[in-house]
């Protein structure tokens, strides 16, 4: 069998792996992939049920990566320690979105010179979406497997996902989270000088 992880003759079919990507860029790629599946599914509704698990997983993971980026950068600004860059990789295994939010929010508020940049409505919007994801996929397991770690079948209380509403909600929450992350990035860049 030809090795798919090596470039082949059709150069327009060889995707590039970016080994220097940050969590924020990888997050954007997951969300863009979900957006592509949503667009395809809205064009051909026969694909909705085929793509829904991948769409939910990709969006959830994209948000998780933004949160983890916020966690490590706010922690770095407060302590000077670059978690996730040394031996603390086990922390990347945490998947509960609201726990990550609860960790990065006070740290970011303390680390940012102007304090927390989101108003209570923006804060609430992000928290609401994270809770909605966690209700159906608390530990990033339910959209990857047809059964839970302890509960048997996944999604016993959910029968439908409106992918357009999900996409729009993810983008609204992501935009607010990126507003905070942009400020954290600015502070990190200026702290290194």
C-alpha positions in Angstrom: 0.0 0.0 0.0 1.2 3.5 -0.8 2.0 5.5 2.3 -0.6 8.3 2.6 1.7 10.2 5.0 4.2 10.9 2.3 3.7 13.3 -0.7 2.5 11.6 -3.9 2.4 12.6 -7.5 -0.8 14.7 -7.5 0.7 17.7 -5.6 -2.8 19.3 -5.3 -3.8 16.3 -3.2 -0.9 16.6 -0.7 -2.0 18.5 2.4 0.7 20.3 4.4 1.2 19.5 8.1 2.2 22.6 10.1 4.5 21.4 12.8 4.8 24.9 14.3 1.1 25.6 14.7 -0.2 27.0 18.0 -3.4 25.9 19.8 -5.2 29.0 18.5 -4.5 28.1 14.8 -5.4 24.4 15.3 -8.6 25.6 16.9 -9.4 27.7 13.8 -8.7 24.7 11.6 -11.1 22.5 13.5 -13.8 25.1 13.4 -13.2 25.7 9.7 -13.5 22.0 9.1 -16.8 21.9 11.0 -18.0 24.9 9.0 -17.2 23.1 5.7 -19.3 20.1 6.9 -22.2 22.3 7.9 -22.1 24.1 4.5 -22.0 20.7 2.7 -24.8 19.3 4.9 -27.1 22.4 4.4 -26.6 22.0 0.7 -27.4 18.3 0.7 -29.6 17.5 3.6 -29.1 13.8 3.0 -25.7 14.3 4.7 -27.0 15.9 7.9 -27.1 12.6 9.9 -23.8 11.4 8.5 -21.9 14.6 9.5 -23.6 15.6 12.8 -21.2 13.7 15.1 -18.1 15.1 13.3 -19.6 18.6 13.2 -20.2 18.5 17.0 -16.9 17.0 17.8 -14.9 19.5 15.6 -16.7 22.5 17.1 -16.4 21.2 20.6 -12.7 20.5 20.2 -12.1 23.9 18.5 -13.6 25.6 21.5 -11.6 23.4 23.9 -8.3 24.4 22.2 -9.1 28.1 22.5 -9.8 27.6 26.2 -6.6 25.7 26.7 -4.7 28.4 24.9 -6.3 31.0 27.2 -5.5 28.8 30.3 -1.8 28.5 29.5 -1.3 32.1 28.4 -3.0 33.6 31.4 -1.1 31.3 33.7 2.1 32.3 31.9 1.4 36.0 32.4 0.8 35.5 36.1 3.6 33.1 36.9 6.1 33.1 34.0 5.7 29.3 33.7 5.0 28.0 30.2 2.7 25.1 31.0 2.1 22.7 28.1 5.5 23.7 26.8 7.5 21.4 29.1 6.5 18.4 31.2 3.0 19.4 32.0 1.3 17.8 29.1 -1.1 15.9 31.3 -3.1 19.1 31.7 -3.9 19.0 28.0 -6.0 15.9 28.9 -8.6 17.8 30.7 -11.7 18.2 28.6 -14.4 19.8 30.7 -15.1 23.1 29.0 -16.7 24.9 31.9 -13.8 23.9 34.2 -11.3 25.3 31.6 -13.4 28.5 31.4 -13.6 28.8 35.2 -9.8 28.5 35.3 -8.9 30.9 32.5 -11.5 33.6 33.4 -10.1 34.7 36.8 -6.5 34.2 35.6 -7.1 36.3 32.5 -8.9 39.0 34.5 -5.9 39.2 36.8 -3.3 39.1 34.1 -4.8 41.6 31.7 -4.0 45.2 32.4 -7.5 46.5 31.8 -9.1 43.5 33.5 -11.7 41.1 32.0 -12.8 42.6 28.6 -16.2 40.9 28.2 -19.4 42.3 29.6 -21.8 40.1 31.5 -23.9 39.4 28.4 -20.9 38.2 26.4 -19.7 36.2 29.4 -23.1 34.6 29.7 -23.2 33.7 26.0 -19.9 31.8 26.2 -20.9 30.1 29.5 -24.2 29.0 28.1 -22.8 27.4 25.0 -20.1 25.6 27.0 -22.7 24.3 29.4 -24.9 23.1 26.4 -21.9 21.2 25.0 -21.1 19.7 28.4 -24.7 18.6 28.9 -24.3 16.3 25.9 -20.6 15.7 25.9 -19.0 16.4 29.3 -15.6 14.9 28.6 -15.1 15.0 24.8 -16.2 11.4 24.5 -19.8 11.4 23.4 -19.3 12.7 19.9 -16.4 10.4 19.2 -18.0 7.1 20.3 -21.5 5.7 20.2 -21.3 4.8 24.0 -20.2 6.6 27.1 -17.5 5.6 29.6 -20.1 4.7 32.2 -23.6 5.5 30.9 -24.1 3.1 28.0 -25.4 4.7 24.8 -24.5 8.4 24.3 -27.1 11.1 23.9 -30.0 9.3 25.3 -31.8 12.6 26.0 -31.0 14.3 22.6 -32.5 13.4 19.3 -31.6 16.4 17.1 -29.0 19.0 16.6 -29.7 22.1 14.5 -26.4 22.5 12.8 -27.0 26.1 11.7 -27.9 27.2 15.2 -24.9 25.3 16.5 -22.6 26.9 13.9 -23.8 30.4 14.7 -23.6 29.9 18.5 -20.0 28.5 18.2 -19.0 31.5 16.1 -20.5 34.0 18.5 -18.8 32.4 21.5 -15.6 31.9 19.7 -15.5 35.6 18.7 -15.8 36.6 22.3 -13.2 34.1 23.4 -10.8 35.3 20.7 -11.3 38.9 21.9 -9.8 37.8 25.3 -7.2 35.6 23.6 -6.1 38.5 21.4 -5.4 40.6 24.5 -3.6 37.7 26.2 -1.4 37.3 23.0 -0.6 41.0 23.1 0.4 40.8 26.7 2.5 37.7 26.1 4.3 39.3 23.1 5.1 42.4 25.1 6.1 40.5 28.2 8.8 38.7 26.2 10.5 41.9 25.1 
